[in-house]
Amino acid sequence: MLTDAKRMRPCSPENAADIIEPGCTAETVERSQVDYCESEELKFYQQLIRSSPQLKEWRLQTGPCAKFFYEPCIACWRGNEKRNDYGGCRFANRMLRRVSDPRRSRRIKLRDVLHFKREEYVKAGIDDDEYARTAFNKRGRSSHDAQIAAYIIQCAKSAFRAVVDREERMLSNACPEDEAYFSHSYKTRQICDVCNFSVLNAHLCCVHCGTEVCPHCFDELKAGVARFAWKNLRCRSGTRHDESMFHLATFRLSFGTFKSLLDEVENQCKRYAIKKGAVCNGNHGRRRFQTEKCYCPRRSDEDEVTIEPICIIKDQMADDSYARFKAHLAVHHPVLVENVARHPKYRSELWSREAFATILARDKHLKILDSSSFGRAFVDGKRCTLEQFWQVFESRHDCNEPYLKVKDFPEGMRFVDVAPEQFRNLFEVLPFLEYTRAALKKNCSKGRLNLLNLMSGYAGAPDPGPKAYICCGLCNAPHLSSTPLHLDVSNAANFLPLVQTPRLMSHDEIAKALKKRLDIEAIEGSERERVMRKPEKAGAIWKIFHPDDNGKIRDAIVEWKRIQGSKRREPGDAIHNQNVVVTPEMVQFFAQKGIRCRVFVQCEGEAVFVPSGAAHQVQNIHSCIKVAEDFVAAEGLDHIWRVNEELRSYKGKDDLLQVDTMMYRAMRWCVETLSCCEPGVTASSLEQ
């Protein structure tokens, strides 16, 4: 495919169809005729460029390089020229071709599009992103909206400032702003070609092949790090990229958009006397002379809520439950909510083994994995079938059998599409729905403290889940895990609707096996008593660390492996590699390094809330069906931003959350909402 792309020689579109070199394959001809669908906004943008007096000697390239046999961009060179959510051809609608000689070309620059009228920008889809054009015209603002907006700013301002600072640093040593390359990006998700993470605005573009990289990866190129990633991303001529090959580029009409928004945020902070940070200071007054007000969703003064290593909430309907949840979320401690399955709307028949057997049977591409190898599971030399999986799921483990699991179900589909009733019931009974509810459409009225909902219904929106995790019991295997040590960018709510004990084991046998495992894990005191009350309901052992300890955990893992005899350091990241199982011995070793591990058991009908950026692992005691849903709480945005930047360097993950875009949209909504309301009528806490 690369050879075919290189054979294509430049020619004018008028005679391109008649000039096909003898050496071209049928695939090349097919690619030259690729269907390239355009939106109405993009078509109007093309018309604007054609009618511009300043560009009368130029015309816009309106399709992939392969269609016209132009010198290919990096995408066409690789055969990825068809337009999709990630942009497709890098020269289409970005490259100007001279009318008299299409082989002569130059990129559209910001100065080429600044003379259009405001209404033309709107119609062409280049005035702002789709969210900004539609989100503020749907409903009026209330004092309740203003309180939510003030609290989001209270938690997220410092993280958004980091985004703005990065954008500003990009401009410090670059070309004049009006000389920057301009790219029309309406309804497309812009991705860095090196780290595969989203690009908010300012980025660098290769002048030869159109390769687009984020500021973070460009800094790595200049510093000479991440050489392996850059080695595999060569220019179309096969040469390696260097910093002299890149030019400043933008997706927006102004580089000052984010700095201006930050200034507006600061103005609203002064106007509403908004404090900094999520931890409540107890000042919820409305009096004018009071400053540093807290707008948290529930009053949660430090004197009223005792901060615990693990917050256990027995009843989500209790008067103090919301305050305790919010207070522990603000300090990034895990929360365990009991008795979720006793909610009056809970439908147990939807969460049975039989119900999930029916749901899983519809997936013809279901992957059954082995917990010991992290790969596909085999039984008697053949891939494990679903029928075999369910037999093992409800049986006592045989030493010759693999430990089976199904993770991230459904892959490539939305849970709501394969299990709509379960999806609906989950968001009827899940605690703290202002934080956890997932909106699949453009709906501002549900889950307003879940910032992930700001992405729903728009181009490139991530799937918030839930996802199902069905894993067999590991009671006699403390060296294995259902989910190895890892961390998520977002917060997570994990509900455990079903625990299945081996059918041929008696109550006494189950209690004895559970007691032995709790002894191994050194789980004592009230937690042990809580679990031993109903041994058949003991589901999974959780080990959760504080996000601030991630650096120390990485160092401790490396040292632990060296002590165990490992002679070489593994590539990648000790946590993000997801190949470490934290054993009881490692927990003790971590404690010697000042790293505290929160170890507790999740039982049937309970929900566990994991803070964003917190390293954690799950080890099933008995076979379990668990569903996990991602949400983004404003309280964790500082950690979310930090982990997101770590993953840019890791180069092994996809940017599912689009953190930069999400924070920008959150700040836009907050400023717009607060500017429509008055501080004197805005409650500084919700009513109980």
C-alpha positions, -999 to +999 in steps of 0.1 A: +000+000+000+029+024+008+044+016-026+012+023-044+009+057-027+044+066-037+037+058-073+011+085-076+024+115-094+009+150-092-016+161-119-046+183-123-080+169-113-093+175-148-071+147-163-064+127-132-089+100-142-072+094-175-036+092-162-030+060-144+005+046-145+010+011-158+024+000-125-006+010-105-027-017-089-065-020-088-063-010-052-047+023-062-075+030-087-101+022-061-084+046-036-083+073-062-121+071-064-127+070-027-160+084-015-154+115+005-185+128+022-186+164+034-210+181+058-230+212+047-207+233+069-176+220+051-192+226+017-199+262+027-164+266+039-151+255+006-173+280-011-159+308+011-124+299+001-133+298-036-150+333-034-122+350-014-105+378-034-073+372-015-071+336-027-083+340-063-051+324-076-056+294-054-082+267-049-088+244-020-080+207-021-114+192-015-106+155-013-079+131-003-045+133-021-051+098-035-082+110-053-063+135-074-029+117-074-012+145-055+019+141-035+004+122-005+001+134+030+010+110+059-026+096+060-028+090+023+007+076+023-005+050+048-038+044+030-060+060+056-073+088+034-111+083+039-125+110+062-135+097+097-138+109+133-100+113+133-097+137+104-085+114+075-065+131+048-043+158+063-043+180+032-080+179+023-097+213+030-063+225+044-041+227+014-043+254-013-034+244-048-024+270-074-050+272-102-025+273-130-003+245-115-019+222-089+016+208-081+024+241-064+007+243-031+007+259+004-012+254+036-041+277+045-030+301+072-049+319+098-046+352+080-064+337+050-097+332+069-098+361+093-115+385+069-148+366+067-179+378+084-192+365+117-223+349+102-201+332+076-180+317+103-211+303+120-225+289+088-191+273+079-187+257+113-155+275+121-167+300+147-163+275+175-168+238+183-202+222+180-208+223+218-204+260+221-228+266+192-256+245+206-253+240+244-264+274+256-296+278+237-316+249+251-328+259+285-329+288+310-306+292+339-317+288+375-300+295+408-295+257+412-276+257+379-255+286+392-246+267+424-235+237+403-214+260+380-198+277+410-188+244+425-173+231+393-152+262+390-142+259+427-128+224+419-116+227+383-100+262+380-065+251+388-066+222+363-080+245+336-052+270+343-027+242+335-044+237+302-042+274+294-006+276+305+004+248+281-014+265+252+004+298+260+038+281+262+032+267+227+031+303+214+061+317+232+087+306+206+065+300+176+058+320+144+034+350+144-001+339+152-016+349+118+011+328+100-001+296+118-017+269+097-054+268+100-075+235+099-112+233+096-122+207+123-159+209+127-173+176+140-140+159+138-119+147+168-083+159+164-057+134+175-019+136+180-002+112+156+024+102+183+005+096+215-031+092+201-044+117+226-067+145+216-054+180+206-074+209+220-060+237+197-024+247+194-003+220+179+026+214+155+022+203+119+049+188+096+053+211+066+060+181+043+035+153+052+010+170+075+018+149+106+001+166+136+015+164+171+005+178+205+028+202+224+037+174+249+051+151+221+068+180+203+087+188+236+098+152+237+110+154+201+131+185+210+144+168+242+153+136+223+131+113+244+104+089+232+127+079+204+109+047+197+075+064+190+091+090+168+112+063+150+079+046+139+064+079+127+086+089+097+079+115+071+065+103+038+100+102+023+110+078+050+132+104+068+129+109+105+111+140+117+131+168+135+118+199+151+128+221+121+101+203+100+072+215+121+051+247+119+026+261+144-011+252+136-045+259+150-081+246+148-096+279+161-097+315+149-078+328+179-051+314+201-065+337+229-098+318+233-087+299+264-068+328+280-100+349+276-121+322+291-098+319+321-100+356+327-139+353+326-136+324+352-115+346+374-141+374+372-169+351+382-147+338+411-145+373+424-182+381+417-194+350+436-165+349+462-157+313+452-131+295+472-104+274+457-104+236+460-130+209+467-125+205+505-153+223+522-144+252+546-178+254+562-185+289+548-219+286+530-231+321+539-249+345+515-238+377+532-220+401+511-190+406+534-183+369+535-155+357+512-141+323+501-175+307+499-179+270+494-205+259+469-203+221+475-234+200+468-240+192+505-228+209+536-198+188+547-178+208+572-147+190+585-162+192+620-193+174+608-177+146+587-150+124+600-125+115+572-118+078+572-094+057+551-124+039+537-158+055+539-185+029+545-221+042+540-247+018+552-277+036+537-276+058+506-308+074+517-295+085+551-293+123+558-256+124+561-247+100+532-243+127+505-221+148+528-199+119+537-196+108+500-187+143+489-162+149+517-143+116+509-144+123+472-127+156+478-098+140+496-096+110+471-106+082+495-126+052+484-162+049+493-182+017+499-220+019+499-238-011+514-274-023+507-277-009+472-297-040+462-323-031+489-333+000+469-371-002+463-366+000+426-340-028+424-350-057+401-330-087+411-342-108+382-323-085+358-290-092+375-292-130+377-268-155+362-295-166+338-301-130+326-264-125+318-261-159+302-288-147+277-271-114+272-236-129+266-249-155+243-258-128+218-222-118+214-207-140+187-172-125+192-171-128+230-136-132+244-131-155+275-098-148+292-075-165+316-067-145+348-033-162+352-020-153+317-041-122+308-047-139+274-074-160+257-085-190+278-081-226+264-098-258+277-084-291+264-064-272+238-094-254+224-108-219+230-131-219+260-168-219+251-195-199+269-211-231+281-178-242+297-174-207+312-207-209+330-199-244+343-167-232+358-184-201+371-206-220+395-182-249+404-154-255+428-121-247+411-101-276+398-063-272+399-060-282+362-085-255+351-078-219+341-092-190+361-118-177+336-131-142+332-150-119+308-140-083+309-151-050+294-184-065+281-197-055+256-165-046+235-172-023+207-209-017+217-228+003+243-242-015+273-275+002+268-279-014+234-273-050+245-289-048+280-313-018+280-333-030+310-302-035+331-289-001+321-322+016+331-324-002+364-288+006+373-294+043+370-325+040+392-306+024+421-270+036+418-261+060+447-254+097+442-269+101+407-259+138+404-224+124+401-229+090+385-258+093+360-246+089+324-265+110+298-263+094+264-278+125+246-273+162+249-291+165+282-280+192+307-305+183+334-292+149+344-260+141+362-248+177+363-219+169+385-207+142+360-185+163+337-184+134+313-219+143+303-206+174+287-192+152+259-224+131+254-241+135+220-212+153+203-186+142+178-161+117+193-180+113+226-166+085+248-187+056+260-192+061+297-203+025+302-212+006+322-192-024+313-197-059+328-169-079+344-177-116+350-150-135+367-147-168+384-136-171+421-099-168+431-104-177+468-075-201+468-052-180+445-040-149+463-013-145+437-039-139+409-063-111+403-095-105+385-082-071+375-044-065+381-030-032+395-039-003+373-054+032+374-081+049+355-082+085+345-118+089+356-137+081+387-155+047+387-186+033+403-185-005+407-217-023+415-217-060+425-252-074+418-243-111+420-219-134+440-220-171+430-205-196+455-196-232+443-229-251+443-213-283+459-198-264+489-216-262+522-219-231+543-192-243+567-168-251+539-174-216+524-169-199+558-137-219+564-122-210+530-132-174+534-116-172+569-084-186+555-082-160+527-090-132+552-061-144+573-038-143+543-048-108+535-045-097+572-081-084+572-091-080+609-114-061+632-148-047+621-141-053+584-136-090+591-168-092+612-188-074+585-177-100+559-180-131+580-217-124+588-227-137+554-197-156+539-218-166+508-221-129+499-183-121+500-175-110+465-141-094+459-110-080+478-102-045+468-068-029+472-068+009+466-040+034+470-041+072+473-034+090+440-006+110+456+013+077+462+015+067+425+052+077+421+062+059+453+043+028+441+062+027+408+095+029+426+085+002+452+074-022+424+107-019+407+126-025+439+103-054+448+110-071+415+147-066+419+146-082+454+127-111+439+155-117+414+144-098+383+176-086+365+162-062+340+138-033+341+106-038+321+098-012+295+067+010+300+052+020+333+049-002+363+013+007+369+000+013+333+015-020+321-013-038+341+008-069+348+014-066+385-006-084+412-002-069+446+001-098+471-002-095+509+036-096+510+038-066+487+013-047+508+036-051+538+066-041+517+047-010+505+039-001+541+076+000+549+080+026+522+052+048+536+026+036+511-008+029+527-031+003+510-068+004+517-078-033+518-115-042+521-141-067+508-170-059+485-201-080+491-231-087+470-254-057+465-227-032+474-211-004+453-175+008+454-164+043+443-128+045+432-112+080+431-097+092+398-061+084+394-060+059+423-041+027+416-062-003+425-067-040+419-096-064+423-093-101+434-125-121+434-131-144+463-161-161+448-174-159+412-189-124+406-209-104+381-198-068+384-208-037+364-185-006+363-194+029+351-170+058+346-178+093+357-158+125+361-162+144+393-149+179+394-132+171+428-107+149+410-097+170+380-062+178+392-054+141+394-072+135+361-051+161+344-019+147+358-026+111+348-037+122+314-003+138+309+014+106+321-004+086+295+007+110+267+043+099+276+033+063+279+022+061+242+002+029+249-033+042+257-061+060+238-075+093+250-111+082+257-120+111+280-106+140+259-098+157+292-087+191+277-119+194+256-140+183+286-125+210+309-129+237+282-166+228+278-171+227+316-156+262+320-177+275+290-209+262+306-200+275+341-191+311+329-222+313+307-244+301+336-230+323+363-231+354+341-269+349+337-275+348+375-269+370+405-248+360+435-273+372+460-300+347+449-276+317+443-276+291+471-242+281+483-253+246+490-282+224+479-311+217+503-309+185+521 
